[in-house]
Amino acid sequence: MLNFDWLAGISQESAKMVFLVMFILIGVVILFIPNDYIFQGVEKKKRRWWNNLKLWAIGVLALLFFTYYIF
């Protein structure tokens, strides 16, 4: 049904590097999100580091990056 013959010429290392670079680019885009947007609706006094979604997203991307790097 789906024809993936066009991927036959790409090595596994090249495909792996493409995904690793994509994870890095997503991480850079996440870092450009303003903190005021992340904490929208939360008072400045009640903002804690564990509520920062940027940190959680970077952590998940780091875990995915490490897993893809190993395998």
mmCIF file as Biopython writes it, N, C-alpha, C and O atoms, coordinates in Angstrom:
data_model
#
loop_
_atom_site.group_PDB
_atom_site.id
_atom_site.type_symbol
_atom_site.label_atom_id
_atom_site.label_alt_id
_atom_site.label_comp_id
_atom_site.label_asym_id
_atom_site.label_entity_id
_atom_site.label_seq_id
_atom_site.pdbx_PDB_ins_code
_atom_site.Cartn_x
_atom_site.Cartn_y
_atom_site.Cartn_z
_atom_site.occupancy
_atom_site.B_iso_or_equiv
_atom_site.auth_seq_id
_atom_site.auth_asym_id
_atom_site.pdbx_PDB_model_num
ATOM 1   N N  . MET A ? 1  ? 0.820  -1.177 0.000  1.0 0.0 1  A 1 
ATOM 2   C CA . MET A ? 1  ? 0.000  0.000  0.000  1.0 0.0 1  A 1 
ATOM 3   C C  . MET A ? 1  ? 0.877  1.259  0.000  1.0 0.0 1  A 1 
ATOM 4   O O  . MET A ? 1  ? 0.678  2.147  -0.830 1.0 0.0 1  A 1 
ATOM 5   N N  . LEU A ? 2  ? 1.839  1.344  0.917  1.0 0.0 2  A 1 
ATOM 6   C CA . LEU A ? 2  ? 2.757  2.475  0.940  1.0 0.0 2  A 1 
ATOM 7   C C  . LEU A ? 2  ? 4.079  2.050  0.320  1.0 0.0 2  A 1 
ATOM 8   O O  . LEU A ? 2  ? 4.562  0.949  0.586  1.0 0.0 2  A 1 
ATOM 9   N N  . ASN A ? 3  ? 4.659  2.899  -0.491 1.0 0.0 3  A 1 
ATOM 10  C CA . ASN A ? 3  ? 5.901  2.577  -1.175 1.0 0.0 3  A 1 
ATOM 11  C C  . ASN A ? 3  ? 7.037  3.394  -0.559 1.0 0.0 3  A 1 
ATOM 12  O O  . ASN A ? 3  ? 7.119  4.608  -0.747 1.0 0.0 3  A 1 
ATOM 13  N N  . PHE A ? 4  ? 7.910  2.708  0.180  1.0 0.0 4  A 1 
ATOM 14  C CA . PHE A ? 4  ? 9.039  3.376  0.814  1.0 0.0 4  A 1 
ATOM 15  C C  . PHE A ? 4  ? 10.356 2.993  0.151  1.0 0.0 4  A 1 
ATOM 16  O O  . PHE A ? 4  ? 11.401 3.017  0.803  1.0 0.0 4  A 1 
ATOM 17  N N  . ASP A ? 5  ? 10.326 2.644  -1.120 1.0 0.0 5  A 1 
ATOM 18  C CA . ASP A ? 5  ? 11.551 2.296  -1.831 1.0 0.0 5  A 1 
ATOM 19  C C  . ASP A ? 5  ? 12.498 3.482  -1.950 1.0 0.0 5  A 1 
ATOM 20  O O  . ASP A ? 5  ? 13.707 3.295  -2.089 1.0 0.0 5  A 1 
ATOM 21  N N  . TRP A ? 6  ? 11.970 4.686  -1.898 1.0 0.0 6  A 1 
ATOM 22  C CA . TRP A ? 6  ? 12.817 5.873  -2.016 1.0 0.0 6  A 1 
ATOM 23  C C  . TRP A ? 6  ? 13.715 6.033  -0.795 1.0 0.0 6  A 1 
ATOM 24  O O  . TRP A ? 6  ? 14.684 6.790  -0.841 1.0 0.0 6  A 1 
ATOM 25  N N  . LEU A ? 7  ? 13.408 5.332  0.303  1.0 0.0 7  A 1 
ATOM 26  C CA . LEU A ? 7  ? 14.249 5.370  1.498  1.0 0.0 7  A 1 
ATOM 27  C C  . LEU A ? 7  ? 15.377 4.342  1.465  1.0 0.0 7  A 1 
ATOM 28  O O  . LEU A ? 7  ? 16.210 4.314  2.371  1.0 0.0 7  A 1 
ATOM 29  N N  . ALA A ? 8  ? 15.416 3.507  0.447  1.0 0.0 8  A 1 
ATOM 30  C CA . ALA A ? 8  ? 16.413 2.448  0.391  1.0 0.0 8  A 1 
ATOM 31  C C  . ALA A ? 8  ? 17.841 2.999  0.292  1.0 0.0 8  A 1 
ATOM 32  O O  . ALA A ? 8  ? 18.784 2.338  0.729  1.0 0.0 8  A 1 
ATOM 33  N N  . GLY A ? 9  ? 18.011 4.175  -0.264 1.0 0.0 9  A 1 
ATOM 34  C CA . GLY A ? 9  ? 19.346 4.739  -0.439 1.0 0.0 9  A 1 
ATOM 35  C C  . GLY A ? 9  ? 19.876 5.477  0.783  1.0 0.0 9  A 1 
ATOM 36  O O  . GLY A ? 9  ? 21.021 5.928  0.776  1.0 0.0 9  A 1 
ATOM 37  N N  . ILE A ? 10 ? 19.078 5.608  1.817  1.0 0.0 10 A 1 
ATOM 38  C CA . ILE A ? 10 ? 19.499 6.328  3.019  1.0 0.0 10 A 1 
ATOM 39  C C  . ILE A ? 10 ? 20.012 5.335  4.052  1.0 0.0 10 A 1 
ATOM 40  O O  . ILE A ? 10 ? 19.330 4.367  4.390  1.0 0.0 10 A 1 
ATOM 41  N N  . SER A ? 11 ? 21.211 5.580  4.547  1.0 0.0 11 A 1 
ATOM 42  C CA . SER A ? 11 ? 21.769 4.676  5.555  1.0 0.0 11 A 1 
ATOM 43  C C  . SER A ? 11 ? 21.106 4.907  6.905  1.0 0.0 11 A 1 
ATOM 44  O O  . SER A ? 11 ? 20.468 5.936  7.127  1.0 0.0 11 A 1 
ATOM 45  N N  . GLN A ? 12 ? 21.261 3.944  7.800  1.0 0.0 12 A 1 
ATOM 46  C CA . GLN A ? 12 ? 20.677 4.079  9.133  1.0 0.0 12 A 1 
ATOM 47  C C  . GLN A ? 12 ? 21.334 5.218  9.906  1.0 0.0 12 A 1 
ATOM 48  O O  . GLN A ? 12 ? 20.663 5.909  10.674 1.0 0.0 12 A 1 
ATOM 49  N N  . GLU A ? 13 ? 22.617 5.422  9.717  1.0 0.0 13 A 1 
ATOM 50  C CA . GLU A ? 13 ? 23.307 6.507  10.409 1.0 0.0 13 A 1 
ATOM 51  C C  . GLU A ? 13 ? 22.790 7.867  9.949  1.0 0.0 13 A 1 
ATOM 52  O O  . GLU A ? 13 ? 22.624 8.777  10.761 1.0 0.0 13 A 1 
ATOM 53  N N  . SER A ? 14 ? 22.538 8.007  8.655  1.0 0.0 14 A 1 
ATOM 54  C CA . SER A ? 14 ? 22.002 9.272  8.152  1.0 0.0 14 A 1 
ATOM 55  C C  . SER A ? 14 ? 20.614 9.536  8.705  1.0 0.0 14 A 1 
ATOM 56  O O  . SER A ? 14 ? 20.313 10.658 9.114  1.0 0.0 14 A 1 
ATOM 57  N N  . ALA A ? 15 ? 19.772 8.526  8.723  1.0 0.0 15 A 1 
ATOM 58  C CA . ALA A ? 15 ? 18.421 8.677  9.272  1.0 0.0 15 A 1 
ATOM 59  C C  . ALA A ? 15 ? 18.479 9.013  10.761 1.0 0.0 15 A 1 
ATOM 60  O O  . ALA A ? 15 ? 17.697 9.824  11.257 1.0 0.0 15 A 1 
ATOM 61  N N  . LYS A ? 16 ? 19.404 8.387  11.456 1.0 0.0 16 A 1 
ATOM 62  C CA . LYS A ? 16 ? 19.575 8.659  12.890 1.0 0.0 16 A 1 
ATOM 63  C C  . LYS A ? 16 ? 19.986 10.114 13.112 1.0 0.0 16 A 1 
ATOM 64  O O  . LYS A ? 16 ? 19.461 10.775 14.008 1.0 0.0 16 A 1 
ATOM 65  N N  . MET A ? 17 ? 20.912 10.611 12.311 1.0 0.0 17 A 1 
ATOM 66  C CA . MET A ? 17 ? 21.360 11.993 12.445 1.0 0.0 17 A 1 
ATOM 67  C C  . MET A ? 17 ? 20.232 12.976 12.125 1.0 0.0 17 A 1 
ATOM 68  O O  . MET A ? 17 ? 20.136 14.029 12.757 1.0 0.0 17 A 1 
ATOM 69  N N  . VAL A ? 18 ? 19.385 12.647 11.158 1.0 0.0 18 A 1 
ATOM 70  C CA . VAL A ? 18 ? 18.251 13.513 10.830 1.0 0.0 18 A 1 
ATOM 71  C C  . VAL A ? 18 ? 17.348 13.669 12.044 1.0 0.0 18 A 1 
ATOM 72  O O  . VAL A ? 18 ? 16.941 14.783 12.373 1.0 0.0 18 A 1 
ATOM 73  N N  . PHE A ? 19 ? 17.032 12.565 12.713 1.0 0.0 19 A 1 
ATOM 74  C CA . PHE A ? 19 ? 16.172 12.634 13.891 1.0 0.0 19 A 1 
ATOM 75  C C  . PHE A ? 19 ? 16.850 13.374 15.041 1.0 0.0 19 A 1 
ATOM 76  O O  . PHE A ? 19 ? 16.192 14.143 15.743 1.0 0.0 19 A 1 
ATOM 77  N N  . LEU A ? 20 ? 18.127 13.165 15.246 1.0 0.0 20 A 1 
ATOM 78  C CA . LEU A ? 20 ? 18.832 13.858 16.323 1.0 0.0 20 A 1 
ATOM 79  C C  . LEU A ? 20 ? 18.867 15.364 16.078 1.0 0.0 20 A 1 
ATOM 80  O O  . LEU A ? 20 ? 18.698 16.149 17.011 1.0 0.0 20 A 1 
ATOM 81  N N  . VAL A ? 21 ? 19.082 15.763 14.843 1.0 0.0 21 A 1 
ATOM 82  C CA . VAL A ? 21 ? 19.080 17.195 14.505 1.0 0.0 21 A 1 
ATOM 83  C C  . VAL A ? 21 ? 17.676 17.774 14.686 1.0 0.0 21 A 1 
ATOM 84  O O  . VAL A ? 21 ? 17.528 18.906 15.149 1.0 0.0 21 A 1 
ATOM 85  N N  . MET A ? 22 ? 16.647 17.004 14.325 1.0 0.0 22 A 1 
ATOM 86  C CA . MET A ? 22 ? 15.275 17.481 14.526 1.0 0.0 22 A 1 
ATOM 87  C C  . MET A ? 22 ? 14.981 17.691 16.008 1.0 0.0 22 A 1 
ATOM 88  O O  . MET A ? 22 ? 14.335 18.675 16.369 1.0 0.0 22 A 1 
ATOM 89  N N  . PHE A ? 23 ? 15.442 16.786 16.872 1.0 0.0 23 A 1 
ATOM 90  C CA . PHE A ? 23 ? 15.233 16.948 18.307 1.0 0.0 23 A 1 
ATOM 91  C C  . PHE A ? 23 ? 15.939 18.211 18.811 1.0 0.0 23 A 1 
ATOM 92  O O  . PHE A ? 23 ? 15.397 18.931 19.650 1.0 0.0 23 A 1 
ATOM 93  N N  . ILE A ? 24 ? 17.126 18.476 18.311 1.0 0.0 24 A 1 
ATOM 94  C CA . ILE A ? 24 ? 17.854 19.675 18.719 1.0 0.0 24 A 1 
ATOM 95  C C  . ILE A ? 24 ? 17.115 20.934 18.259 1.0 0.0 24 A 1 
ATOM 96  O O  . ILE A ? 24 ? 16.989 21.893 19.021 1.0 0.0 24 A 1 
ATOM 97  N N  . LEU A ? 25 ? 16.633 20.934 17.026 1.0 0.0 25 A 1 
ATOM 98  C CA . LEU A ? 25 ? 15.899 22.098 16.517 1.0 0.0 25 A 1 
ATOM 99  C C  . LEU A ? 25 ? 14.611 22.337 17.305 1.0 0.0 25 A 1 
ATOM 100 O O  . LEU A ? 25 ? 14.271 23.485 17.593 1.0 0.0 25 A 1 
ATOM 101 N N  . ILE A ? 26 ? 13.900 21.281 17.654 1.0 0.0 26 A 1 
ATOM 102 C CA . ILE A ? 26 ? 12.689 21.424 18.463 1.0 0.0 26 A 1 
ATOM 103 C C  . ILE A ? 26 ? 13.042 22.010 19.825 1.0 0.0 26 A 1 
ATOM 104 O O  . ILE A ? 26 ? 12.317 22.860 20.341 1.0 0.0 26 A 1 
ATOM 105 N N  . GLY A ? 27 ? 14.152 21.562 20.409 1.0 0.0 27 A 1 
ATOM 106 C CA . GLY A ? 27 ? 14.594 22.101 21.691 1.0 0.0 27 A 1 
ATOM 107 C C  . GLY A ? 27 ? 14.917 23.583 21.617 1.0 0.0 27 A 1 
ATOM 108 O O  . GLY A ? 27 ? 14.602 24.332 22.542 1.0 0.0 27 A 1 
ATOM 109 N N  . VAL A ? 28 ? 15.540 24.014 20.532 1.0 0.0 28 A 1 
ATOM 110 C CA . VAL A ? 28 ? 15.861 25.430 20.356 1.0 0.0 28 A 1 
ATOM 111 C C  . VAL A ? 28 ? 14.575 26.248 20.219 1.0 0.0 28 A 1 
ATOM 112 O O  . VAL A ? 28 ? 14.464 27.334 20.788 1.0 0.0 28 A 1 
ATOM 113 N N  . VAL A ? 29 ? 13.613 25.728 19.469 1.0 0.0 29 A 1 
ATOM 114 C CA . VAL A ? 29 ? 12.328 26.424 19.322 1.0 0.0 29 A 1 
ATOM 115 C C  . VAL A ? 29 ? 11.628 26.542 20.674 1.0 0.0 29 A 1 
ATOM 116 O O  . VAL A ? 29 ? 11.041 27.581 20.976 1.0 0.0 29 A 1 
ATOM 117 N N  . ILE A ? 30 ? 11.684 25.504 21.476 1.0 0.0 30 A 1 
ATOM 118 C CA . ILE A ? 30 ? 11.066 25.527 22.809 1.0 0.0 30 A 1 
ATOM 119 C C  . ILE A ? 30 ? 11.714 26.605 23.677 1.0 0.0 30 A 1 
ATOM 120 O O  . ILE A ? 30 ? 11.022 27.292 24.428 1.0 0.0 30 A 1 
ATOM 121 N N  . LEU A ? 31 ? 13.024 26.757 23.580 1.0 0.0 31 A 1 
ATOM 122 C CA . LEU A ? 31 ? 13.716 27.751 24.399 1.0 0.0 31 A 1 
ATOM 123 C C  . LEU A ? 31 ? 13.353 29.186 24.023 1.0 0.0 31 A 1 
ATOM 124 O O  . LEU A ? 31 ? 13.535 30.094 24.833 1.0 0.0 31 A 1 
ATOM 125 N N  . PHE A ? 32 ? 12.844 29.406 22.814 1.0 0.0 32 A 1 
ATOM 126 C CA . PHE A ? 32 ? 12.446 30.746 22.385 1.0 0.0 32 A 1 
ATOM 127 C C  . PHE A ? 32 ? 11.047 31.140 22.863 1.0 0.0 32 A 1 
ATOM 128 O O  . PHE A ? 32 ? 10.644 32.289 22.681 1.0 0.0 32 A 1 
ATOM 129 N N  . ILE A ? 33 ? 10.307 30.225 23.464 1.0 0.0 33 A 1 
ATOM 130 C CA . ILE A ? 33 ? 8.972  30.553 23.973 1.0 0.0 33 A 1 
ATOM 131 C C  . ILE A ? 33 ? 9.145  31.436 25.205 1.0 0.0 33 A 1 
ATOM 132 O O  . ILE A ? 33 ? 9.897  31.085 26.114 1.0 0.0 33 A 1 
ATOM 133 N N  . PRO A ? 34 ? 8.463  32.570 25.247 1.0 0.0 34 A 1 
ATOM 134 C CA . PRO A ? 34 ? 8.618  33.472 26.400 1.0 0.0 34 A 1 
ATOM 135 C C  . PRO A ? 34 ? 8.063  32.865 27.689 1.0 0.0 34 A 1 
ATOM 136 O O  . PRO A ? 34 ? 7.063  32.147 27.672 1.0 0.0 34 A 1 
ATOM 137 N N  . ASN A ? 35 ? 8.726  33.164 28.798 1.0 0.0 35 A 1 
ATOM 138 C CA . ASN A ? 35 ? 8.283  32.643 30.103 1.0 0.0 35 A 1 
ATOM 139 C C  . ASN A ? 35 ? 6.907  33.157 30.492 1.0 0.0 35 A 1 
ATOM 140 O O  . ASN A ? 35 ? 6.147  32.444 31.147 1.0 0.0 35 A 1 
ATOM 141 N N  . ASP A ? 36 ? 6.577  34.371 30.104 1.0 0.0 36 A 1 
ATOM 142 C CA . ASP A ? 36 ? 5.254  34.899 30.427 1.0 0.0 36 A 1 
ATOM 143 C C  . ASP A ? 36 ? 4.153  34.084 29.758 1.0 0.0 36 A 1 
ATOM 144 O O  . ASP A ? 36 ? 3.065  33.933 30.314 1.0 0.0 36 A 1 
ATOM 145 N N  . TYR A ? 37 ? 4.428  33.565 28.584 1.0 0.0 37 A 1 
ATOM 146 C CA . TYR A ? 37 ? 3.454  32.711 27.900 1.0 0.0 37 A 1 
ATOM 147 C C  . TYR A ? 37 ? 3.343  31.354 28.599 1.0 0.0 37 A 1 
ATOM 148 O O  . TYR A ? 37 ? 2.248  30.802 28.710 1.0 0.0 37 A 1 
ATOM 149 N N  . ILE A ? 38 ? 4.462  30.820 29.066 1.0 0.0 38 A 1 
ATOM 150 C CA . ILE A ? 38 ? 4.463  29.525 29.749 1.0 0.0 38 A 1 
ATOM 151 C C  . ILE A ? 38 ? 3.678  29.611 31.053 1.0 0.0 38 A 1 
ATOM 152 O O  . ILE A ? 38 ? 2.906  28.707 31.374 1.0 0.0 38 A 1 
ATOM 153 N N  . PHE A ? 39 ? 3.870  30.695 31.806 1.0 0.0 39 A 1 
ATOM 154 C CA . PHE A ? 39 ? 3.236  30.859 33.111 1.0 0.0 39 A 1 
ATOM 155 C C  . PHE A ? 39 ? 1.972  31.719 33.044 1.0 0.0 39 A 1 
ATOM 156 O O  . PHE A ? 39 ? 1.590  32.332 34.041 1.0 0.0 39 A 1 
ATOM 157 N N  . GLN A ? 40 ? 1.335  31.770 31.902 1.0 0.0 40 A 1 
ATOM 158 C CA . GLN A ? 40 ? 0.149  32.606 31.744 1.0 0.0 40 A 1 
ATOM 159 C C  . GLN A ? 40 ? -0.941 32.175 32.727 1.0 0.0 40 A 1 
ATOM 160 O O  . GLN A ? 40 ? -1.315 31.003 32.775 1.0 0.0 40 A 1 
ATOM 161 N N  . GLY A ? 41 ? -1.442 33.122 33.502 1.0 0.0 41 A 1 
ATOM 162 C CA . GLY A ? 41 ? -2.491 32.842 34.469 1.0 0.0 41 A 1 
ATOM 163 C C  . GLY A ? 41 ? -1.982 32.482 35.855 1.0 0.0 41 A 1 
ATOM 164 O O  . GLY A ? 41 ? -2.785 32.285 36.767 1.0 0.0 41 A 1 
ATOM 165 N N  . VAL A ? 42 ? -0.668 32.390 36.039 1.0 0.0 42 A 1 
ATOM 166 C CA . VAL A ? 42 ? -0.082 32.049 37.336 1.0 0.0 42 A 1 
ATOM 167 C C  . VAL A ? 42 ? 0.572  33.307 37.903 1.0 0.0 42 A 1 
ATOM 168 O O  . VAL A ? 42 ? 1.318  33.999 37.210 1.0 0.0 42 A 1 
ATOM 169 N N  . GLU A ? 43 ? 0.285  33.587 39.160 1.0 0.0 43 A 1 
ATOM 170 C CA . GLU A ? 43 ? 0.885  34.754 39.793 1.0 0.0 43 A 1 
ATOM 171 C C  . GLU A ? 43 ? 2.402  34.585 39.878 1.0 0.0 43 A 1 
ATOM 172 O O  . GLU A ? 43 ? 2.908  33.467 39.971 1.0 0.0 43 A 1 
ATOM 173 N N  . LYS A ? 44 ? 3.117  35.708 39.843 1.0 0.0 44 A 1 
ATOM 174 C CA . LYS A ? 44 ? 4.584  35.643 39.889 1.0 0.0 44 A 1 
ATOM 175 C C  . LYS A ? 44 ? 5.081  35.003 41.179 1.0 0.0 44 A 1 
ATOM 176 O O  . LYS A ? 44 ? 6.121  34.345 41.173 1.0 0.0 44 A 1 
ATOM 177 N N  . LYS A ? 45 ? 4.360  35.181 42.286 1.0 0.0 45 A 1 
ATOM 178 C CA . LYS A ? 45 ? 4.787  34.604 43.561 1.0 0.0 45 A 1 
ATOM 179 C C  . LYS A ? 45 ? 4.621  33.090 43.588 1.0 0.0 45 A 1 
ATOM 180 O O  . LYS A ? 45 ? 5.333  32.403 44.321 1.0 0.0 45 A 1 
ATOM 181 N N  . LYS A ? 46 ? 3.696  32.565 42.804 1.0 0.0 46 A 1 
ATOM 182 C CA . LYS A ? 46 ? 3.414  31.127 42.824 1.0 0.0 46 A 1 
ATOM 183 C C  . LYS A ? 46 ? 4.127  30.357 41.718 1.0 0.0 46 A 1 
ATOM 184 O O  . LYS A ? 46 ? 3.912  29.154 41.564 1.0 0.0 46 A 1 
ATOM 185 N N  . ARG A ? 47 ? 4.953  31.023 40.962 1.0 0.0 47 A 1 
ATOM 186 C CA . ARG A ? 47 ? 5.691  30.339 39.902 1.0 0.0 47 A 1 
ATOM 187 C C  . ARG A ? 47 ? 6.836  29.538 40.510 1.0 0.0 47 A 1 
ATOM 188 O O  . ARG A ? 47 ? 7.660  30.077 41.248 1.0 0.0 47 A 1 
ATOM 189 N N  . ARG A ? 48 ? 6.877  28.277 40.202 1.0 0.0 48 A 1 
ATOM 190 C CA . ARG A ? 48 ? 7.942  27.385 40.673 1.0 0.0 48 A 1 
ATOM 191 C C  . ARG A ? 48 ? 8.608  26.741 39.455 1.0 0.0 48 A 1 
ATOM 192 O O  . ARG A ? 48 ? 8.029  26.704 38.370 1.0 0.0 48 A 1 
ATOM 193 N N  . TRP A ? 49 ? 9.810  26.242 39.643 1.0 0.0 49 A 1 
ATOM 194 C CA . TRP A ? 49 ? 10.548 25.656 38.527 1.0 0.0 49 A 1 
ATOM 195 C C  . TRP A ? 49 ? 9.853  24.416 37.983 1.0 0.0 49 A 1 
ATOM 196 O O  . TRP A ? 49 ? 9.962  24.130 36.791 1.0 0.0 49 A 1 
ATOM 197 N N  . TRP A ? 50 ? 9.147  23.678 38.820 1.0 0.0 50 A 1 
ATOM 198 C CA . TRP A ? 50 ? 8.507  22.452 38.342 1.0 0.0 50 A 1 
ATOM 199 C C  . TRP A ? 50 ? 7.247  22.739 37.532 1.0 0.0 50 A 1 
ATOM 200 O O  . TRP A ? 50 ? 6.697  21.832 36.908 1.0 0.0 50 A 1 
ATOM 201 N N  . ASN A ? 51 ? 6.785  23.979 37.533 1.0 0.0 51 A 1 
ATOM 202 C CA . ASN A ? 51 ? 5.662  24.372 36.688 1.0 0.0 51 A 1 
ATOM 203 C C  . ASN A ? 51 ? 6.102  24.868 35.314 1.0 0.0 51 A 1 
ATOM 204 O O  . ASN A ? 51 ? 5.261  25.151 34.461 1.0 0.0 51 A 1 
ATOM 205 N N  . ASN A ? 52 ? 7.392  24.974 35.094 1.0 0.0 52 A 1 
ATOM 206 C CA . ASN A ? 52 ? 7.917  25.471 33.829 1.0 0.0 52 A 1 
ATOM 207 C C  . ASN A ? 52 ? 7.879  24.356 32.786 1.0 0.0 52 A 1 
ATOM 208 O O  . ASN A ? 52 ? 8.668  23.412 32.838 1.0 0.0 52 A 1 
ATOM 209 N N  . LEU A ? 53 ? 6.951  24.481 31.844 1.0 0.0 53 A 1 
ATOM 210 C CA . LEU A ? 53 ? 6.785  23.445 30.830 1.0 0.0 53 A 1 
ATOM 211 C C  . LEU A ? 53 ? 7.975  23.368 29.879 1.0 0.0 53 A 1 
ATOM 212 O O  . LEU A ? 53 ? 8.201  22.334 29.250 1.0 0.0 53 A 1 
ATOM 213 N N  . LYS A ? 54 ? 8.736  24.457 29.771 1.0 0.0 54 A 1 
ATOM 214 C CA . LYS A ? 54 ? 9.921  24.408 28.927 1.0 0.0 54 A 1 
ATOM 215 C C  . LYS A ? 54 ? 10.930 23.404 29.471 1.0 0.0 54 A 1 
ATOM 216 O O  . LYS A ? 54 ? 11.543 22.658 28.707 1.0 0.0 54 A 1 
ATOM 217 N N  . LEU A ? 55 ? 11.104 23.382 30.787 1.0 0.0 55 A 1 
ATOM 218 C CA . LEU A ? 55 ? 12.039 22.425 31.392 1.0 0.0 55 A 1 
ATOM 219 C C  . LEU A ? 55 ? 11.578 20.991 31.182 1.0 0.0 55 A 1 
ATOM 220 O O  . LEU A ? 55 ? 12.387 20.111 30.890 1.0 0.0 55 A 1 
ATOM 221 N N  . TRP A ? 56 ? 10.283 20.757 31.328 1.0 0.0 56 A 1 
ATOM 222 C CA . TRP A ? 56 ? 9.759  19.401 31.117 1.0 0.0 56 A 1 
ATOM 223 C C  . TRP A ? 56 ? 9.922  18.972 29.661 1.0 0.0 56 A 1 
ATOM 224 O O  . TRP A ? 56 ? 10.288 17.829 29.388 1.0 0.0 56 A 1 
ATOM 225 N N  . ALA A ? 57 ? 9.653  19.878 28.733 1.0 0.0 57 A 1 
ATOM 226 C CA . ALA A ? 57 ? 9.793  19.552 27.317 1.0 0.0 57 A 1 
ATOM 227 C C  . ALA A ? 57 ? 11.249 19.273 26.953 1.0 0.0 57 A 1 
ATOM 228 O O  . ALA A ? 57 ? 11.529 18.336 26.205 1.0 0.0 57 A 1 
ATOM 229 N N  . ILE A ? 58 ? 12.173 20.071 27.469 1.0 0.0 58 A 1 
ATOM 230 C CA . ILE A ? 58 ? 13.593 19.834 27.209 1.0 0.0 58 A 1 
ATOM 231 C C  . ILE A ? 58 ? 14.028 18.501 27.823 1.0 0.0 58 A 1 
ATOM 232 O O  . ILE A ? 58 ? 14.822 17.773 27.227 1.0 0.0 58 A 1 
ATOM 233 N N  . GLY A ? 59 ? 13.513 18.184 29.006 1.0 0.0 59 A 1 
ATOM 234 C CA . GLY A ? 59 ? 13.830 16.904 29.638 1.0 0.0 59 A 1 
ATOM 235 C C  . GLY A ? 59 ? 13.359 15.716 28.818 1.0 0.0 59 A 1 
ATOM 236 O O  . GLY A ? 59 ? 14.088 14.737 28.657 1.0 0.0 59 A 1 
ATOM 237 N N  . VAL A ? 60 ? 12.134 15.801 28.297 1.0 0.0 60 A 1 
ATOM 238 C CA . VAL A ? 60 ? 11.603 14.711 27.458 1.0 0.0 60 A 1 
ATOM 239 C C  . VAL A ? 60 ? 12.404 14.602 26.173 1.0 0.0 60 A 1 
ATOM 240 O O  . VAL A ? 60 ? 12.735 13.498 25.742 1.0 0.0 60 A 1 
ATOM 241 N N  . LEU A ? 61 ? 12.721 15.737 25.553 1.0 0.0 61 A 1 
ATOM 242 C CA . LEU A ? 61 ? 13.528 15.699 24.333 1.0 0.0 61 A 1 
ATOM 243 C C  . LEU A ? 61 ? 14.921 15.135 24.595 1.0 0.0 61 A 1 
ATOM 244 O O  . LEU A ? 61 ? 15.463 14.413 23.759 1.0 0.0 61 A 1 
ATOM 245 N N  . ALA A ? 62 ? 15.502 15.459 25.748 1.0 0.0 62 A 1 
ATOM 246 C CA . ALA A ? 62 ? 16.821 14.910 26.082 1.0 0.0 62 A 1 
ATOM 247 C C  . ALA A ? 62 ? 16.748 13.400 26.246 1.0 0.0 62 A 1 
ATOM 248 O O  . ALA A ? 62 ? 17.644 12.679 25.806 1.0 0.0 62 A 1 
ATOM 249 N N  . LEU A ? 63 ? 15.691 12.924 26.873 1.0 0.0 63 A 1 
ATOM 250 C CA . LEU A ? 63 ? 15.514 11.475 27.038 1.0 0.0 63 A 1 
ATOM 251 C C  . LEU A ? 63 ? 15.336 10.793 25.684 1.0 0.0 63 A 1 
ATOM 252 O O  . LEU A ? 63 ? 15.930 9.744  25.436 1.0 0.0 63 A 1 
ATOM 253 N N  . LEU A ? 64 ? 14.527 11.380 24.811 1.0 0.0 64 A 1 
ATOM 254 C CA . LEU A ? 64 ? 14.353 10.824 23.466 1.0 0.0 64 A 1 
ATOM 255 C C  . LEU A ? 64 ? 15.655 10.881 22.672 1.0 0.0 64 A 1 
ATOM 256 O O  . LEU A ? 64 ? 16.003 9.928  21.975 1.0 0.0 64 A 1 
ATOM 257 N N  . PHE A ? 65 ? 16.369 11.991 22.777 1.0 0.0 65 A 1 
ATOM 258 C CA . PHE A ? 65 ? 17.647 12.140 22.080 1.0 0.0 65 A 1 
ATOM 259 C C  . PHE A ? 65 ? 18.620 11.049 22.521 1.0 0.0 65 A 1 
ATOM 260 O O  . PHE A ? 65 ? 19.253 10.396 21.691 1.0 0.0 65 A 1 
ATOM 261 N N  . PHE A ? 66 ? 18.729 10.861 23.827 1.0 0.0 66 A 1 
ATOM 262 C CA . PHE A ? 66 ? 19.649 9.857  24.357 1.0 0.0 66 A 1 
ATOM 263 C C  . PHE A ? 66 ? 19.256 8.450  23.903 1.0 0.0 66 A 1 
ATOM 264 O O  . PHE A ? 66 ? 20.117 7.644  23.550 1.0 0.0 66 A 1 
ATOM 265 N N  . THR A ? 67 ? 17.959 8.162  23.915 1.0 0.0 67 A 1 
ATOM 266 C CA . THR A ? 67 ? 17.481 6.835  23.481 1.0 0.0 67 A 1 
ATOM 267 C C  . THR A ? 67 ? 17.775 6.608  21.999 1.0 0.0 67 A 1 
ATOM 268 O O  . THR A ? 67 ? 18.253 5.538  21.623 1.0 0.0 67 A 1 
ATOM 269 N N  . TYR A ? 68 ? 17.495 7.597  21.160 1.0 0.0 68 A 1 
ATOM 270 C CA . TYR A ? 68 ? 17.781 7.457  19.737 1.0 0.0 68 A 1 
ATOM 271 C C  . TYR A ? 68 ? 19.277 7.394  19.480 1.0 0.0 68 A 1 
ATOM 272 O O  . TYR A ? 68 ? 19.713 6.702  18.559 1.0 0.0 68 A 1 
ATOM 273 N N  . TYR A ? 69 ? 20.068 8.097  20.269 1.0 0.0 69 A 1 
ATOM 274 C CA . TYR A ? 69 ? 21.515 8.078  20.092 1.0 0.0 69 A 1 
ATOM 275 C C  . TYR A ? 69 ? 22.087 6.690  20.390 1.0 0.0 69 A 1 
ATOM 276 O O  . TYR A ? 69 ? 22.985 6.217  19.693 1.0 0.0 69 A 1 
ATOM 277 N N  . ILE A ? 70 ? 21.565 6.055  21.414 1.0 0.0 70 A 1 
ATOM 278 C CA . ILE A ? 70 ? 22.055 4.718  21.784 1.0 0.0 70 A 1 
ATOM 279 C C  . ILE A ? 70 ? 21.670 3.678  20.755 1.0 0.0 70 A 1 
ATOM 280 O O  . ILE A ? 70 ? 22.499 2.866  20.345 1.0 0.0 70 A 1 
ATOM 281 N N  . PHE A ? 71 ? 20.417 3.698  20.337 1.0 0.0 71 A 1 
ATOM 282 C CA . PHE A ? 71 ? 19.919 2.652  19.434 1.0 0.0 71 A 1 
ATOM 283 C C  . PHE A ? 71 ? 19.935 3.125  18.009 1.0 0.0 71 A 1 
ATOM 284 O O  . PHE A ? 71 ? 19.550 2.380  17.108 1.0 0.0 71 A 1 
#
